[in-house]
Amino acid sequence: MPTTRKSAAVAHRLSRGIENACRPVSQSRSKRDGRLPGRESATWFYSFPQPAPRTANDRLNMSRYRFFAIVSLVILVFDQATKLHIDHHFRLYESLPIIPGLLSLTYIRNPGAAFGIFADSSLRLPFFISVSLVAMLGILWILKQRENGQQPGNLGLALVFAGALGNLIDRIRLGEVIDFIDVYWRQYHWPAFNVADSAITVGVFLLLVEMWTERKNDQPE
């Protein structure tokens, strides 16, 4: 009988110890604080922090990034689709007049920068790839630092980013850029360009307009 009583006491202590170990953290804290635990506050073993609610500024930031991503993606897809179409349906230097005496589609491979700049340099490929990557990272950094509500400038950054990325894909894939938009008058031809070059030009123009407008608004009357 004494042995049986001792075994029962040991079993009782073990069961109480297991029960205390499995008790919710919030209940043990509530007992120490003199409060009764509630069902909604009971957390077993771990308590996970709740995410902070989004503020109006957070929503505006997400909207800015979403706008930037959508515009960049649309321009990039359009640029690559037009280049693939020209590459598959035109022979090199083949030309198709669109507006006689003014505009033609002419398949040209450009080893240089926009409008054929630095086409003959031996270091052109690593140089332009590095410049494109630095420029794209710089655009992303500028986008992060900008204030909300500067939509024309955000559009300009997206256009420049998409244009740089579109030409960068050509340089990595082909070692040169596909150009096909040939603007001319009589025998005078503007250097051939593509959708990416056009996006970069328009984007830089929008950024310059925004800078000029801000400077004008900051001047005292």
JOBELHU-V310125 format. One record per helix or strand of 3 or more residues. SS is the DSSP state (A for helix, B for strand). FROM is the first residue (numbers start at 0). LEN is the number of residues. If there is no record, write none. Layout:
ss:SS from:FROM len:LEN
ss:SS from:FROM len:LEN
//
This chain:
ss:A from:1 len:20
ss:A from:24 len:9
ss:A from:38 len:3
ss:A from:55 len:34
ss:B from:94 len:5
ss:B from:102 len:8
ss:A from:113 len:3
ss:A from:123 len:22
ss:A from:150 len:24
ss:B from:176 len:9
ss:A from:194 len:24
//
